[in-house]
Amino acid sequence: MAISRLDSDERRQAIVDAAVPLFARKGFAGTTTRELAEGAGISEALLFRHFPSKQLLYREILQQLGCQGDPALEQLATLPTSTATLVGMVRFMVRRCVPGSDIDRTELDPRLRLVLHSCLEDGDFVRELFEAVFARVVPYFAASLEAAVKAGDVVALPGKASAGNLFWFGHHIAAMIAIAALPGRSSIPYQGEPEALVEEASRFILRGIGMNDAAIATHSACNSVEREFKTAAD
């Protein structure tokens, strides 16, 4: 029985692995169950035995590509709320999105393609994905932002700016850098090497949330939090 269950789990994972590039290339609506079955090397009948509908297969992909089990997020939960953590979060987020940096983009590209297709279709995938990101990441971002304000490293923005909005504004900048690189090389003529782009984009985001230059410089140089995120991700 144990072997049979293992075989079933492996088959389900093989279907998911085959489905991700198909959904990423053609979108949910544009991918047929026949194509999904052919991609996994099985019959449609066997596909439906494991996933009775495309929606269930899509949801399984969401769970696997979402925040669950992300080692960088598990590392985040162990860190103190501080200016250093805030800077490390932003820099790691940017570094993960810059092509040519020292972070593997293997899983990022299909995820971005799924996000773009979802935005052009019903938005369900991207909505659930970002809700998961919000629940797991934003509380740490908000707590570290508050700690940075108390430390005098960040000037609280007027109008009671939402920490969640500030996170998403920074996320949009990093994500757009990554999206522009989906064709294989960046569609945007950024100047400078990847590391310089990481530095410039990170500084732009950090200054945008109200951090002063002295704090950015202090916590950007050899940021131990960023290194811990990268080690966890590797």
Buried (B, 14 or more C-beta within 10 A) or exposed (E): EEEEEEEEEEBBEBBBEBBBBBBBBBBBEEBEBEBBBBBBEBEEEBBBEBBEEBEEBBBBBBBBBBBEEBEBBEBBEEBEBBBBBBBBBBBBBBBBBBBBBEBEBEBBBBBBBBBBBBEEBEEBBBEBBBEBBBEBBBBBBBBBBBBBBEEEBBEBBEEEBEBBEBBBBBBEBBBEBBBBBBEEEBEEEBEEEBEEBBBBBBBEBBEBBBBBEEBBEBBBEEBEBBEBBBEBBE
